[in-house]
């Protein structure tokens, strides 16, 4: 048995006897000094649709030590106790199609983006456009040297601009594997030969890949070649002729079945795509209160881009409505059909502010027919399954990474309650809502 596990078992044996929640051990060991306890909390463990009432959740370092009824737990005297009566604890959420600014960006902007994720309960980010020099930031974040989510990063993308032959695709896969990126990012523009060369080499060296579906490749071939995630639901409306009219039910169900059977995942990014197709008016977008956390010149660029988009004669009101309606129907069908869904918003992006964009996405997932449990699962349990070979997280159980969000109301009753935070724990580091608001105010200033 590993030494750390022996120590955990010994510790748990010492702190589960007795039934007085106010008692403290007389002689705490040095190992107990770093313990944090959420006391008398209602736990939503996300290993099933259930709530564990009146629990004590103990954390040491970046791991959950125990989850047990509060009345059965003797809290170490030197533990940091978070009194949580009437509150709800869920696993930390994920942004599975996020972006991290390049190393050339101002450091305060990089720090702000990372904190905006954490402030909204996002404790894991899969960055989907890597930059040279960014792996050092990933290591700092994942060692806990900075306040940031745990980062998993795709390398610089494979696109029609970056790849000019199958040989270049093969070389780029091997290079990114050697450099230590977590996955490959697919952008539009690859030829079928280039895509296939990338996919075969990725399988050979053990690299996963996901993102867009190049036009020449098509959805079904991308699934056959092992593309693991289909971000923005890319490729589906093209395959189903969803830009021209309503979705054909038989073809829709076939696409759902093929996706499920392949074990592929989808990352919807519903809210952003409604912005990009001009389904929301500029007055509504400019009223988003979270824009105060982004640089003014960035917001000005978004406004200009939106004006340009609305002036595009091809984006008729009929097309905008058709695309939005078909995407909502598609997501509902994928969910009902058992396809794995991963939470993501593609932030920072036009009017998609890191962290805050998550809450707009949750609303759209709900409107597509997903239950609160299914929505939360897409950002917790499912993400843990996706990264099961990297770490152990996504549920509230002993041994899991201590990524947690404390809420003031039951999120299984109303998905909007995910925004009613009392604090966030990222890799065992606790940030109360008061501290979060102080830091947010500083970013706004």
C-alpha positions as CSV (number, residue, x, y, z in Angstrom):
1,X,0.0,0.0,0.0
2,X,1.3,3.4,-0.9
3,X,2.6,5.5,2.0
4,X,0.2,8.4,1.4
5,X,-2.7,6.1,1.5
6,X,-1.6,4.5,4.8
7,X,-1.3,8.0,6.3
8,X,-4.8,8.9,5.1
9,X,-6.3,5.8,6.6
10,X,-4.5,6.4,9.9
11,X,-5.7,10.0,9.9
12,X,-9.3,9.0,9.1
13,X,-9.2,6.4,11.9
14,X,-8.2,9.1,14.4
15,X,-10.9,11.6,13.4
16,X,-14.1,9.5,13.0
17,X,-14.6,8.5,16.6
18,X,-16.9,10.5,18.9
19,X,-20.0,12.4,18.0
20,X,-19.5,15.9,19.4
21,X,-19.1,18.2,16.4
22,X,-17.7,21.0,18.6
23,X,-14.9,19.0,20.1
24,X,-11.3,19.4,19.1
25,X,-8.5,16.9,19.6
26,X,-6.2,17.8,22.4
27,X,-2.9,17.1,20.7
28,X,-3.1,17.6,16.9
29,X,-0.2,16.3,14.9
30,X,1.6,18.5,12.4
31,X,-0.1,16.8,9.5
32,X,-3.5,17.9,10.9
33,X,-2.6,21.6,10.9
34,X,-3.3,21.9,7.1
35,X,-6.8,20.3,7.4
36,X,-9.8,22.2,6.2
37,X,-13.3,21.0,7.0
38,X,-16.7,22.0,5.4
39,X,-18.9,21.3,8.4
40,X,-22.6,20.4,8.3
41,X,-22.8,20.8,4.6
42,X,-25.2,19.2,2.1
43,X,-23.0,17.4,-0.4
44,X,-24.0,16.9,-4.1
45,X,-21.3,14.3,-4.8
46,X,-22.2,13.9,-8.6
47,X,-21.6,10.2,-8.5
48,X,-25.4,10.0,-8.9
49,X,-28.4,12.2,-8.6
50,X,-28.4,12.5,-4.8
51,X,-27.7,14.7,-1.9
52,X,-25.8,13.7,1.3
53,X,-27.2,15.8,4.1
54,X,-25.3,17.2,7.1
55,X,-21.8,16.1,6.1
56,X,-18.3,17.0,7.2
57,X,-15.9,17.1,4.2
58,X,-12.2,17.0,5.2
59,X,-9.4,18.2,3.0
60,X,-5.7,18.1,3.4
61,X,-3.4,19.5,0.7
62,X,-5.1,19.2,-2.6
63,X,-7.1,16.0,-1.8
64,X,-10.4,15.1,-0.1
65,X,-9.7,13.0,3.0
66,X,-13.1,12.0,4.0
67,X,-16.8,12.6,3.6
68,X,-18.9,11.5,6.6
69,X,-21.9,12.6,8.7
70,X,-21.0,15.6,10.8
71,X,-22.2,14.1,14.0
72,X,-19.7,11.2,13.6
73,X,-16.6,13.3,13.0
74,X,-14.2,14.7,15.5
75,X,-12.7,17.8,13.9
76,X,-9.0,18.4,14.6
77,X,-8.5,21.4,16.9
78,X,-6.2,23.2,14.4
79,X,-8.4,22.6,11.4
80,X,-9.8,25.5,9.4
81,X,-13.6,25.0,9.8
82,X,-16.0,26.4,7.2
83,X,-19.4,26.4,8.8
84,X,-21.7,25.4,6.0
85,X,-25.2,24.7,7.6
86,X,-27.8,25.1,4.9
87,X,-25.3,25.3,2.1
88,X,-24.5,22.9,-0.8
89,X,-21.1,21.6,-1.9
90,X,-20.6,20.5,-5.5
91,X,-17.4,19.5,-7.4
92,X,-15.5,22.3,-9.1
93,X,-16.7,23.0,-12.7
94,X,-14.8,22.9,-15.9
95,X,-14.3,25.1,-19.0
96,X,-13.6,22.4,-21.6
97,X,-13.2,24.9,-24.5
98,X,-11.4,27.8,-22.9
99,X,-8.5,30.0,-23.9
100,X,-5.5,31.3,-22.0
101,X,-3.8,34.5,-23.2
102,X,-0.4,34.0,-24.8
103,X,2.8,34.7,-22.8
104,X,3.2,37.9,-24.7
105,X,0.0,39.4,-23.2
106,X,0.4,41.7,-20.1
107,X,0.9,39.6,-17.0
108,X,-2.0,41.3,-15.2
109,X,-4.3,40.3,-18.0
110,X,-3.2,36.7,-17.8
111,X,-3.6,36.7,-14.1
112,X,-7.1,38.3,-14.4
113,X,-8.3,35.7,-16.9
114,X,-7.2,32.8,-14.7
115,X,-8.8,34.4,-11.7
116,X,-12.1,35.1,-13.5
117,X,-12.4,31.4,-14.2
118,X,-11.8,30.5,-10.5
119,X,-14.1,33.2,-9.2
120,X,-17.0,31.5,-11.0
121,X,-16.3,28.0,-9.7
122,X,-14.3,26.8,-12.7
123,X,-11.4,24.8,-11.3
124,X,-10.4,23.0,-14.5
125,X,-9.7,24.6,-18.0
126,X,-8.9,22.8,-21.2
127,X,-7.1,25.4,-23.2
128,X,-7.8,25.0,-26.9
129,X,-5.2,27.2,-28.6
130,X,-1.7,26.8,-27.3
131,X,1.1,29.3,-27.7
132,X,4.9,28.8,-27.6
133,X,6.1,29.2,-24.0
134,X,2.7,28.5,-22.4
135,X,3.6,25.2,-20.9
136,X,5.6,26.9,-18.1
137,X,2.4,28.7,-17.1
138,X,0.5,25.4,-17.0
139,X,3.1,24.0,-14.6
140,X,2.9,27.0,-12.3
141,X,-0.8,26.8,-12.2
142,X,-0.9,23.1,-11.6
143,X,1.7,23.3,-8.8
144,X,-0.5,25.9,-7.1
145,X,2.0,28.7,-7.4
146,X,-0.6,31.1,-8.8
147,X,-4.4,31.3,-8.3
148,X,-5.6,29.4,-11.3
149,X,-7.6,26.4,-12.5
150,X,-5.8,23.2,-13.2
151,X,-4.8,23.6,-16.9
152,X,-4.7,21.1,-19.7
153,X,-3.5,22.7,-22.9
154,X,-3.7,21.9,-26.6
155,X,-0.8,23.0,-28.6
156,X,-0.8,25.5,-31.5
157,X,-3.6,24.4,-33.9
158,X,-3.6,22.2,-37.0
159,X,-5.3,24.3,-39.7
160,X,-5.1,25.2,-43.3
161,X,-2.7,28.0,-42.4
162,X,-0.3,25.9,-40.3
163,X,-0.2,22.7,-42.2
164,X,0.6,22.4,-45.9
165,X,1.1,18.6,-46.4
166,X,0.6,15.3,-44.7
167,X,4.2,15.2,-43.9
168,X,4.0,18.5,-42.0
169,X,1.0,17.1,-40.1
170,X,3.0,14.1,-39.0
171,X,5.9,16.2,-38.0
172,X,3.8,18.6,-36.0
173,X,2.1,15.8,-34.1
174,X,5.4,14.3,-33.0
175,X,6.7,17.7,-32.1
176,X,3.8,18.5,-29.8
177,X,4.0,15.1,-28.2
178,X,7.7,15.7,-27.4
179,X,7.0,19.2,-26.1
180,X,4.4,17.9,-23.6
181,X,1.1,19.3,-24.8
182,X,-2.1,17.6,-23.5
183,X,-3.9,17.3,-26.9
184,X,-4.0,18.5,-30.5
185,X,-6.4,21.2,-31.6
186,X,-8.1,20.9,-35.1
187,X,-9.1,24.1,-36.9
188,X,-10.8,24.4,-40.3
189,X,-8.8,24.2,-43.6
190,X,-7.1,20.8,-43.3
191,X,-7.3,18.6,-46.3
192,X,-8.5,15.0,-45.8
193,X,-5.0,13.7,-46.4
194,X,-3.5,16.1,-43.8
195,X,-6.3,15.3,-41.3
196,X,-5.8,11.5,-41.7
197,X,-2.0,11.8,-41.4
198,X,-2.5,13.8,-38.2
199,X,-5.1,11.3,-36.8
200,X,-3.0,8.2,-37.6
201,X,0.1,9.7,-36.1
202,X,-1.8,10.9,-33.0
203,X,-3.1,7.4,-32.4
204,X,0.4,6.0,-32.9
205,X,2.0,8.3,-30.3
206,X,-0.9,8.4,-27.9
207,X,-2.2,12.0,-28.5
208,X,-5.9,12.9,-28.3
209,X,-7.3,15.5,-30.7
210,X,-10.5,17.5,-31.0
211,X,-12.0,20.8,-32.1
212,X,-13.5,21.7,-35.4
213,X,-14.4,19.5,-38.4
214,X,-12.6,20.6,-41.6
215,X,-15.0,20.9,-44.5
216,X,-13.2,18.4,-46.7
217,X,-13.1,15.9,-43.8
218,X,-16.8,15.9,-42.7
219,X,-18.4,14.7,-39.5
220,X,-18.7,11.0,-40.2
221,X,-15.1,10.6,-41.4
222,X,-13.8,12.6,-38.4
223,X,-15.7,10.2,-36.1
224,X,-14.2,7.2,-37.9
225,X,-10.7,8.6,-37.6
226,X,-11.0,9.0,-33.8
227,X,-11.7,12.7,-33.2
228,X,-12.5,12.8,-29.5
229,X,-14.3,16.1,-29.0
230,X,-16.5,18.0,-31.4
231,X,-16.4,21.6,-30.1
232,X,-19.2,24.0,-30.8
233,X,-21.2,21.0,-32.2
234,X,-19.1,21.7,-35.3
235,X,-19.8,19.5,-38.3
236,X,-23.3,18.4,-37.3
237,X,-25.4,21.1,-39.0
238,X,-23.2,20.8,-42.1
239,X,-23.7,17.0,-42.2
240,X,-27.5,17.4,-41.5
241,X,-28.1,20.3,-43.9
242,X,-29.2,22.3,-40.9
243,X,-28.4,25.6,-42.5
244,X,-30.9,25.0,-45.3
245,X,-34.0,23.8,-43.3
246,X,-35.3,21.8,-40.4
247,X,-33.3,18.7,-39.3
248,X,-34.3,15.4,-40.7
249,X,-35.2,13.2,-37.7
250,X,-33.8,9.9,-39.1
251,X,-30.5,11.5,-40.1
252,X,-30.3,13.2,-36.8
253,X,-30.7,10.0,-34.8
254,X,-28.1,8.3,-37.0
255,X,-25.6,11.0,-36.2
256,X,-26.4,10.7,-32.5
257,X,-25.9,7.0,-32.6
258,X,-22.6,7.2,-34.5
259,X,-21.3,9.7,-32.0
260,X,-22.4,7.7,-29.0
261,X,-21.0,4.4,-30.4
262,X,-17.6,6.0,-31.1
263,X,-17.4,7.3,-27.5
264,X,-16.9,10.8,-28.8
265,X,-17.8,13.9,-26.8
266,X,-19.5,17.2,-27.8
267,X,-18.9,20.7,-26.3
268,X,-21.9,22.8,-27.2
269,X,-20.8,26.5,-26.6
270,X,-24.4,27.4,-27.2
271,X,-24.4,31.0,-25.9
272,X,-21.4,32.1,-27.9
273,X,-22.7,30.7,-31.1
274,X,-25.9,32.7,-30.7
275,X,-23.7,35.8,-30.4
276,X,-21.7,34.8,-33.5
277,X,-24.8,34.3,-35.6
278,X,-26.2,37.6,-34.6
279,X,-29.2,36.2,-32.7
280,X,-28.7,38.8,-29.9
281,X,-28.9,42.5,-30.4
282,X,-26.0,44.7,-29.5
283,X,-27.9,46.6,-26.8
284,X,-28.4,43.3,-24.9
285,X,-24.7,42.3,-25.3
286,X,-23.4,45.7,-24.2
287,X,-25.6,45.5,-21.0
288,X,-23.7,42.4,-19.7
289,X,-22.4,43.5,-16.3
290,X,-19.3,41.2,-16.6
291,X,-17.9,43.3,-19.4
292,X,-16.3,45.5,-16.7
293,X,-13.8,42.8,-16.1
294,X,-12.4,43.0,-19.6
295,X,-10.1,45.6,-21.1
296,X,-12.0,48.4,-22.7
297,X,-10.2,48.1,-26.1
298,X,-11.1,44.4,-26.1
299,X,-14.8,45.2,-25.6
300,X,-14.6,47.8,-28.3
301,X,-13.2,45.2,-30.8
302,X,-16.2,42.9,-29.9
303,X,-18.6,45.7,-30.6
304,X,-17.0,46.4,-34.0
305,X,-17.0,42.7,-34.9
306,X,-20.7,42.5,-34.0
307,X,-21.6,45.5,-36.2
308,X,-19.7,43.9,-39.1
309,X,-21.5,40.6,-38.5
310,X,-24.9,42.2,-38.5
311,X,-24.1,43.9,-41.7
312,X,-23.4,40.6,-43.4
313,X,-26.2,40.1,-45.9
314,X,-25.9,36.3,-45.7
315,X,-26.9,36.3,-42.1
316,X,-30.6,36.9,-42.7
317,X,-33.0,36.9,-39.7
318,X,-34.4,33.6,-41.0
319,X,-31.0,32.0,-41.1
320,X,-30.1,33.2,-37.6
321,X,-33.3,31.7,-36.2
322,X,-32.9,28.4,-38.2
323,X,-29.4,27.9,-36.9
324,X,-30.2,28.6,-33.3
325,X,-33.3,26.4,-33.4
326,X,-31.5,23.5,-35.1
327,X,-28.6,23.7,-32.6
328,X,-31.0,23.6,-29.7
329,X,-32.7,20.6,-31.2
330,X,-29.4,18.9,-31.9
331,X,-28.1,19.4,-28.3
332,X,-31.4,18.0,-26.9
333,X,-31.1,14.9,-29.2
334,X,-27.5,14.3,-28.3
335,X,-28.3,14.5,-24.6
336,X,-31.3,12.2,-24.8
337,X,-29.3,9.8,-27.0
338,X,-26.6,9.3,-24.4
339,X,-23.8,11.2,-26.0
340,X,-21.2,12.5,-23.6
341,X,-21.5,16.3,-23.2
342,X,-18.7,18.4,-21.8
343,X,-19.3,22.0,-20.4
344,X,-17.6,24.7,-22.4
345,X,-18.1,28.3,-23.5
346,X,-15.1,29.3,-25.6
347,X,-14.0,32.2,-23.4
348,X,-12.6,34.7,-23.6
349,X,-14.4,35.4,-26.9
350,X,-16.8,37.9,-28.2
351,X,-19.0,38.9,-25.2
352,X,-18.0,35.7,-23.6
353,X,-16.1,36.7,-20.4
354,X,-14.2,34.0,-18.7
355,X,-16.2,32.3,-15.9
356,X,-19.2,34.5,-16.3
357,X,-20.0,33.0,-19.7
358,X,-20.6,29.7,-17.9
359,X,-23.8,30.9,-16.3
360,X,-25.2,32.0,-19.7
361,X,-24.3,28.6,-21.1
362,X,-26.1,26.8,-18.3
363,X,-29.3,28.6,-19.2
364,X,-29.0,27.5,-22.8
365,X,-28.3,23.9,-21.9
366,X,-31.4,24.0,-19.7
367,X,-33.5,25.5,-22.5
368,X,-32.3,22.6,-24.7
369,X,-34.0,20.2,-22.3
370,X,-31.1,19.2,-20.0
371,X,-31.9,18.8,-16.3
372,X,-29.8,20.6,-13.6
373,X,-28.2,17.3,-12.8
374,X,-27.3,16.6,-16.4
375,X,-25.9,20.1,-16.8
376,X,-23.7,19.9,-13.7
377,X,-22.6,16.4,-14.6
378,X,-21.3,17.8,-17.9
379,X,-18.8,20.0,-16.0
380,X,-17.9,17.6,-13.2
381,X,-18.3,13.9,-13.4
382,X,-17.9,13.8,-17.3
383,X,-14.8,15.9,-17.2
384,X,-13.3,13.5,-14.6
385,X,-14.0,10.6,-16.9
386,X,-12.5,12.5,-19.9
387,X,-9.3,13.2,-17.9
388,X,-9.3,9.9,-16.0
389,X,-5.7,9.2,-17.1
390,X,-4.4,12.5,-15.9
391,X,-5.9,12.9,-12.4
392,X,-8.8,11.9,-10.1
393,X,-11.5,14.5,-9.8
394,X,-15.0,15.4,-10.8
395,X,-16.9,14.0,-7.8
396,X,-16.8,14.5,-4.0
397,X,-15.1,11.4,-2.6
398,X,-12.0,10.6,-0.6
399,X,-8.9,10.7,-2.7
400,X,-10.3,13.1,-5.3
401,X,-8.7,16.5,-6.1
402,X,-10.1,19.1,-3.7
403,X,-11.9,21.3,-6.3
404,X,-15.1,22.4,-4.8
405,X,-17.8,25.1,-5.0
406,X,-19.9,26.0,-1.9
407,X,-23.4,27.3,-2.8
408,X,-26.1,29.0,-0.9
409,X,-28.9,27.1,-2.6
410,X,-29.6,23.7,-4.0
411,X,-28.4,23.5,-7.7
412,X,-30.4,20.4,-8.4
413,X,-33.6,22.4,-7.9
414,X,-32.6,25.3,-10.1
415,X,-29.4,25.5,-12.3
416,X,-29.3,29.3,-11.6
417,X,-28.3,28.4,-8.1
418,X,-24.8,27.6,-9.4
419,X,-24.2,31.3,-9.4
420,X,-25.1,31.7,-5.7
421,X,-21.6,31.0,-4.5
422,X,-20.3,31.2,-0.9
423,X,-16.8,30.4,-2.0
424,X,-14.5,28.2,-4.2
425,X,-11.8,25.7,-3.3
426,X,-9.2,25.1,-6.1
427,X,-6.7,22.3,-5.4
428,X,-7.4,22.7,-1.7
429,X,-7.0,26.5,-1.6
430,X,-10.1,28.1,-0.2
431,X,-11.4,31.5,-1.5
432,X,-14.4,32.9,0.3
433,X,-16.9,34.8,-1.7
434,X,-15.8,38.0,0.2
435,X,-12.2,37.5,-1.0
436,X,-13.5,36.7,-4.5
437,X,-15.5,39.9,-4.6
438,X,-12.5,42.0,-3.4
439,X,-10.4,40.6,-6.2
440,X,-13.1,41.1,-8.8
441,X,-13.5,44.7,-7.8
442,X,-9.7,45.2,-8.2
443,X,-9.9,43.7,-11.7
444,X,-12.8,46.0,-12.6
445,X,-10.8,49.0,-11.5
